[in-house]
Amino acid sequence: MWNSITRCVRGKALTVMCTGAVLGGLAVAQPAQAAAADTCRTLSATVNNSAGQAGGHVQGTFCINTNDYSAYLHSGYYNYVEDYQADGVAARAWVLHGGITNGPLATDSTSTSGGTELGPWDSTGFGSTLRLYVCLGTTSPGNTGARCASSSMSA
């Protein structure tokens, strides 16, 4: 009968080292897989239109892996962008992560649809901060004249 005793020590660099000893005199080294440490948060923002009324809204649950600072949109939640006004100006969702702006992740151009679901998204950059935007019209965050609102998270 093989009985084993395993000892794991967590190091400063978030690595895990495990060694196992099989009773009976044999020693075996066992590398341990460090579980991904994800920080997840639901972000939401509402942007006003030019008349000062709520023009569009975005909501998404994002996760940042604290081991390598990659990020993704959590598909286990309803993530959406919604246009509030029937004014011909669509609401678009954008995400900024690792200095790279991605999007639009989805566009909603009707105030009666109840929102448009954001498609799957995985980061193309790495960083400890992520910002979700909702913008009205065809401009993206940071462009001159862009009407946007945002929410952010950090790992």
Buried (B, 14 or more C-beta within 10 A) or exposed (E): EEEEEEEEEEEEEEEEBEBBBEEEEEEEEEEBEBEEEBBBBBBBBBBBBEEEEEBBBBBBBBBBBBBEBBBBBBEEBEBBBBBBBEBEBBBBBBBBBBEEBBBBBBBBBBBEEEBBBBEEBEBEBBBBBBBBBBBBBEBBBEEEEBBBBBBBBEB
